[in-house]
Amino acid sequence: MASKPYDLDTLAVRAGQERSQFGEHAEALYLTSSFVFDSAAQAAARFSGAEEGNVYSRFSNPTVSIFQERLAALEGAQGCIATASGMSAIFSTVMALLKAGDHIIASRGIFGATQQLFGNIFARFGVETSFVETTNVDAYRAALQPNTKLVFIETPSNPLTEVVDIAAVAAVAHQGGALLAVDNCFCTPILQRPLELGADLVIHSATKYLDGQGRVLSGAICGAKALTDEVFKFLRTAGPTLSPFNAWVLLKGLETLKIRMEAQSASALELARRLEAHPKVARVFYPGLASHPQHALAMRQQKSGGAIVSFEVEGAREEAWRVVDSCRLLSITANLGDTKTTITHPASTTHGRISAEARAAAGIGEGLLRIAVGLESVDDIEADLKNGLG
Ligand SMILES: *Cc1c(COP(=O)(O)O)cnc(C)c1O
């Protein structure tokens, strides 16, 4: 400190900066690309890793670090690495932990872009993927090869809410010397903690419930530090890092995650029950309903059924589109995990680029609609859907 007190103008810029090392009440947004060093020697020590500290925001940033620590704590993980999107979390995990000649087993019911990434992009670099029946544990065992390094599942799946037995698939993966990664997007750690069930890695599209208000793209990988350290090495070099601003938005989102998940899940269960009783609805897919094929497993593995309800209208695309187009309240968008309820026709949007045969094999029919239930009243959501259901 200078001996003369700082001028007021200087204080207006600088005061409190000494306390900005996490003494602030709200988390600070460190919107900075790089960090300065006290000396050449410190710069060298930071770069070599001999001294811990921030260097450059492609490597680390305090606001991003707070998000990573908070999410790791929620998932019960030693380590967490944040990424620019959910897809870059999946991409970075495979790039960091696998090499040409390795093999992946993935469930058929994974997110459309993840299918494309595994089936088309990684295949070009010598990493082959076997896609197996989502809920059949024996199918995972039968697909094991000596070079299988990763088993990748998503549960509940999108859009059919199929539930995979995480503990059973973890046992199969470990028997084959492979890691199990679980995309925990639909449940979040509030409803399901895959690491406790034997998974090695939890992957998030934080774009969805972790933000919770449809604002930022983001992702994360959680797991043992030895694994997340490897992912970090890839990320700091390749660069699909989370921006500090988006991390700051996510921190605000995480503060309300628990009450949002509980409220939205409770509404989803109520909506699912009402839809199941509607004469124009052929079938409802919701893990919290007794009619769901994996209801018992879901209730063991999850705290509740989650906030995604899919249903098939009587008829095909025309009838399904009529429901979508009659909505005055629900948002027609492919996003999910928002406080605003969204409606999607998967066969013509999220799953539109998959071949018709593959779509039929996956059970995604033309009459299927997916509702990501938000915080509006169930009565209003139901009334909006009834406009088009008749
Ligand atoms: C949205 C989504 C992703 C991809 O996340 P982005 O943030 O859009 O890149 C991956 N998995 C699931 C289950 C998703 O819903």
The ligand as a Gaussian input file, in Angstrom:
#p B3LYP/6-31G(d) Opt

LIG

0 1
 C      -29.388000     -30.800000     -24.201000
 C      -28.786000     -32.092000     -23.874000
 C      -27.443000     -32.365000     -24.170000
 C      -26.574000     -31.371000     -24.897000
 O      -26.363000     -30.231000     -24.151000
 P      -26.061000     -28.776000     -24.793000
 O      -25.878000     -27.936000     -23.584000
 O      -27.229000     -28.416000     -25.643000
 O      -24.822000     -28.921000     -25.602000
 C      -26.930000     -33.583000     -23.792000
 N      -27.686000     -34.497000     -23.159000
 C      -28.985000     -34.281000     -22.876000
 C      -29.769000     -35.322000     -22.176000
 C      -29.574000     -33.072000     -23.207000
 O      -30.867000     -32.860000     -22.935000

